[in-house]
């Protein structure tokens, strides 16, 4: 799978397209995000282990939301059940991603506590007061620890950004998915900088009116992840089913008019349409018969009129087809 390098302005376009995807079903988006927050709050009530458990399974919830984005793009409805869709298919590799991310966070926190010392830890966790003579040393350790957190957390987040989508849509192993996610973010570092700065500004603006703006911003961020995945890995924008059907209807009406005006040219018209479809299929994308993901026609595997994004999906489709017969 090729990682495409996009223009810097795409960082802003991801947010705009994510907001457009939110506008397709705003009420459904609000319900999905509210349910996710409610689940996170409920799990966090578990003593000691609550936050660790949610971090462990957060990738599964994210993958389910991405499936909802894909269905919404194809003209289907976004539902709360999408949150749990990935538990049925790729739960184990997604939980592995969450586990790696959790271990990374624990190591970063441990390193910060080691550098900051017991005084900084007591001040941050327990609110313990520090003497003025020790304050400068604590602040110096706090600044160093903050820089280390920033330096280590960003690569960890880069490795986790696209990995749930690569697992759920392409069945890529979790370690390989995290590697490709990291290099995809690294190759598009400037667009992600613009994306991050814009989100920081929007977050400040949304929090100001009692946090009401977060009702729109949070779904937009989720949708923008899906948009950025399509842009970097598939090199295609959002393509809604309703928008794609309009040229087909116009083409059908145009052909019908030609058939009424020139019946003797039916065979010529059909041959031209067949040649046009072949040309279109060779230059555009096709849909995998197994996972329904759009891939470039030149990279797809074709067998008996069906296209597949990988050899593994072709074999899975044959097995399911034979068992269905």
Rosetta blueprint (number, residue, H / E / L):
1 X L
2 X L
3 X L
4 X L
5 X L
6 X L
7 X L
8 X L
9 X L
10 X H
11 X H
12 X H
13 X H
14 X H
15 X H
16 X H
17 X H
18 X H
19 X H
20 X H
21 X H
22 X H
23 X H
24 X H
25 X L
26 X H
27 X H
28 X H
29 X H
30 X H
31 X H
32 X H
33 X H
34 X H
35 X H
36 X H
37 X H
38 X H
39 X H
40 X H
41 X H
42 X H
43 X H
44 X H
45 X L
46 X L
47 X L
48 X L
49 X L
50 X H
51 X H
52 X H
53 X H
54 X H
55 X H
56 X H
57 X H
58 X H
59 X H
60 X H
61 X H
62 X H
63 X H
64 X H
65 X H
66 X H
67 X H
68 X H
69 X H
70 X H
71 X H
72 X H
73 X H
74 X L
75 X L
76 X L
77 X L
78 X L
79 X L
80 X H
81 X H
82 X H
83 X H
84 X H
85 X H
86 X H
87 X H
88 X H
89 X L
90 X L
91 X H
92 X H
93 X H
94 X H
95 X H
96 X H
97 X H
98 X H
99 X H
100 X H
101 X H
102 X H
103 X H
104 X H
105 X H
106 X H
107 X H
108 X H
109 X H
110 X H
111 X H
112 X H
113 X H
114 X H
115 X H
116 X H
117 X H
118 X H
119 X H
120 X H
121 X H
122 X H
123 X H
124 X H
125 X H
126 X H
127 X L
128 X L
129 X L
130 X L
131 X L
132 X H
133 X H
134 X H
135 X H
136 X H
137 X H
138 X H
139 X H
140 X H
141 X H
142 X H
143 X H
144 X H
145 X H
146 X H
147 X H
148 X H
149 X H
150 X H
151 X H
152 X H
153 X H
154 X H
155 X H
156 X H
157 X H
158 X H
159 X H
160 X H
161 X H
162 X L
163 X H
164 X H
165 X H
166 X H
167 X H
168 X H
169 X H
170 X H
171 X L
172 X L
173 X L
174 X H
175 X H
176 X H
177 X H
178 X H
179 X H
180 X H
181 X H
182 X H
183 X H
184 X H
185 X H
186 X H
187 X H
188 X L
189 X H
190 X H
191 X H
192 X H
193 X H
194 X H
195 X H
196 X H
197 X H
198 X H
199 X H
200 X H
201 X H
202 X H
203 X H
204 X H
205 X H
206 X H
207 X H
208 X H
209 X L
210 X L
211 X L
212 X L
213 X L
214 X H
215 X H
216 X H
217 X H
218 X H
219 X H
220 X H
221 X H
222 X H
223 X H
224 X H
225 X H
226 X H
227 X H
228 X H
229 X H
230 X H
231 X H
232 X H
233 X H
234 X H
235 X L
236 X L
237 X L
238 X L
239 X L
240 X L
241 X H
242 X H
243 X H
244 X H
245 X H
246 X H
247 X H
248 X H
249 X H
250 X H
251 X H
252 X H
253 X H
254 X H
255 X H
256 X H
257 X H
258 X H
259 X H
260 X H
261 X H
262 X L
263 X H
264 X H
265 X H
266 X H
267 X H
268 X H
269 X H
270 X H
271 X H
272 X H
273 X H
274 X H
275 X H
276 X H
277 X H
278 X H
279 X H
280 X H
281 X H
282 X H
283 X H
284 X L
285 X E
286 X E
287 X E
288 X E
289 X L
290 X L
291 X L
292 X L
293 X L
294 X E
295 X E
296 X E
297 X L
298 X L
299 X L
300 X L
301 X E
302 X E
303 X E
304 X L
305 X L
306 X E
307 X E
308 X E
309 X L
310 X L
311 X H
312 X H
313 X H
314 X H
315 X H
316 X H
317 X H
318 X H
319 X H
320 X H
321 X H
322 X H
323 X H
324 X H
325 X L
